[in-house]
Amino acid sequence: MPYVLRRLGFYLLAAWASLTLNFVIPRLAPGDPASAMFARFEGRVAPEAMDALRAAFGFTNAPVHVQYFTYLRHLLAGDLGISYAYYPSRVSEVIGTGLVWTVGLAGCAVIFSFALGSFLGVLAAWNRGGWLDSAVAPALAFLGAFPYFWLAMLALYLFGFGLGWFPLRHAYSHDMEPALSFAFAADVARHAVLPAASIVVATLGGWMLSMRNTMVATLGTDTLRLAHAKGLPSRQVMLRYAARNALLPNVTGFGMALGFVLSGSLLTEIVFSYPGTGYLLILAVRNQDYPLMQGLFLVITLAVLAANFAVDLLCLWLDPRTRAHA
Amino acid sequence: MRRVLWLLPLLVLACNSEPRPRAPGVLFASVELRSAWVRNFNPLFTGANARWPTRAGIYECLEVYTPSTGQWNPWLATAHAWSDDRKTLRFTLREGVQWSDGRPFTADDVAYTFQLMKKHAALDAGGVWRFLSDVSAEGPQTVAFHFSHVYIPGFSELAHQPLVPRHIWEHVEDPVTFTNPDPVATGPFTEVRVFRNQVYELGRNPHYWQPGRPAVDALRFLAFPTNDQANLALVEGEVDWAGNFVPAVDRTFVSKDPQHHGKWFPLFGSTVFLYPNTTRPPLDDVRVRKALSMAIDRERLVDIAMYGYTRPADSTALNDSYTAWRDPEAASGTWVHHDEATANALLDAAGLTKGPDGVRRKADGTPLELEIEVVGGWSDWVRAGQVVARDLRKLGVQAHLKTYEFGAWYERLQKGEFQLSISWSLDGPTPYIFYKWLLSPRTVRPVGEVSAANWHRFGDAEADTLLSAFETETSPEKQRELMAAVQRRFSETAPAIPLFPNPSWGESNSRRFTGWPSASRPYARLSPHAEPDSLLVLTSLAPREN
């Protein structure tokens, strides 16, 4: 238990540090948001209005430490502020429009890729030199070398534009009413196939190779030799002894991958016009929309930390040694 | 082993992507580039990211100016008149206009809208309360604007102000942060039928004042995050109306269905300038500015940077919406024509002599180095900058192109901390705003202080006298004379180097709807970005009968 508490304390400290960076970094950037917003009108608004715009966005010349404590206080109250780029919508509302789609698409893709890749890695190591090991693994590693937005564009062009099998954009058909129905779910799934597949194909190889390599090492240990010698059924040896031990590095990697889901699928989302948070992030940066940027970074940061904490707990369960040291 | 492999999930999904039949009368438009829609229909605060067509189809204004005809069209007002001392402007409102909830539209609503702008300075984007002293309703159909001083160009700001109903907005706590999710307005499309993150749909106003209009049943907007996605939908015939930049539009779009696919790119956009910082020698020397201008091969520039969609700027720098204002004498200036010999001679005369190494040097012997600043990623301007830099190097000027991230570029531009920078210009129904921010000393701020325009920091007293006279002049002939004199002043002083006027992008698909504006039927601009022209377009379109 103290181990868990210590980890929790560490994560709280990390959260505070990232929140502070989150406050500082946007303010180091040149330019100011009212000007950026004003620039978007390219001369269609009288220049005299700029001071009024600044006032409306609540730009204060308060000392930085006052701004900082206001920021922390608002955060603790769950108030992310008002977005500049989507003024006067609340940041939480803006992020809400995209978060569920990003989490759904990239989250499912990463979990699926991790599970399938690790499983394939186990099989490849178990049947060393088999076709899975000698043909599929290198092929997947090759695909993994491509950036996944590039695979996304290729998939969009081939299966969407060329063959017309899948829709070209969006998370569901625009004439479809979102509802808890089979028809809607099928529509969402159909729209998710290409973007999800591009993420899965690009990341599968990594999971498979790292799983395979650790598994090969584990298979050579005395424990496994003993298990074989005892005459345990081979499936039990493969899964409960070898795979469980070999899974540790992959689980750690999984925690990090989950965290980066939110920002990492940005380009895939743009290729497929998927209504996620990726485009919001670009827009926020382009418009110097500090509140939206901070809101998104906050969500991403907390997701990374939460995922890593969950992984810590998982490791605790998978690996008895961590418990012993605690 | 085999058995396990069979468990590999196979994605067997119905793969028919046949387009569903579209509801008749529903027009698909692509105006804003967004990954997801946020519900906001606030017409008053320009800083708000209100959904199109909040200011061009939901809310309306008193009169509508369209540069394609050079006309003011009566809209919610049927007439206007200046008082004899030109300090009061009265509009006569149209009778029988109702808000979309059935309540009558009156002069009180107009006065209330302007009072709101007085109370909340952030709503006053046009800065009308700089020249107004009061707005009052004189009976239900007459509204009077009282001016604090004579300022004729203020007319366009007043006539174009979107008007809101008093009986709704007086209950709004803060009109600046109000997202107005269910607009009550006088425009042709006021009913929000569908609003989801990927799509929204606006239905007809049941009480619209033009009988039988709009003939279009609804407007539907799909979220496209990038130009590529929007253009793909346009080419595929999924979108009926768009205002996108389309590369090689004739080949990629028009030729796909020449009978129905239309494009109209009139040169009504703001003029793109190469701004010299006139506080920095030698750019304070008009000979140097003219020499740099003459070094540029604008024909090649518009070909390379703009796909030939525009023409080189003339020496008035005016775009085509000001054609009626253009003074032939001012337009005949040769300093915007490619002429390397004269450019070299001008630089020699300015004391920037070329050494044996082919590099021009200032009087103190340092080489003449100029940096051209553009926004990285704005590919048309980056290409323009490359052409300009190459042309300047031919004169022996060490010109370099430097790209900045938008925020950094704009800050340097506004503070006057640059040598040469490519940027836009300001526009209005008359060239008054355009020249005021190019020439008037009243718009010059010191270097280091943020300025929303006149980044080149140039003021000419003579031009300012003419512009001030223009502010109080009502006679069209006299206005034209004054503006012609301003243009000649511009051409003489060359405060900034005009490159080309921007096209206003507009594409239409007449397969399902007819009545689009075009070069042969220019009743309004086709570009949906051209507010409030869209009011004319939206009320003229009709579903194709078949």
Interface residues (C-beta under 8 A of the other chain):
Chain A: A29 P30 G31 D32 A34 S35 A36 M37 F38 A39 F41 E42 G43 R44 V45 A46 P47 E48 A49 M50 D51 A52 L53 A55 A56 F57 I82 A85 Y86 Y87 P88 S89 E93 V94 T97 G98 W101 F112 L116 L123 N127 F161 G164 W165 F166 P167 L168 R169 H170 A171 Y172 S173 H174 D175 P178 A186 A189 R190 V193 A197 E269 I270 S273 Y274 P275 G276 G278 Y279 L280 L283 R286 Q288
Chain B: M1 V4 L5 L8 P9 L11 L13 A14 C15 S17 R20 R34 S35 A36 W37 V38 R39 N40 N42 F45 T46 G47 A48 N49 H120 A121 A122 L123 D124 A125 G126 G127 R130 E157 V176 T177 F178 T179 R196 N197 Q198 V199 R220 L222 A223 F224 P225 T226 Q229 L232 A233 S270 F406 G407 A408 Y410 E411 Q414 W424 S425 L426 D427 I433 W437 T443 V450 S451 A452 A453
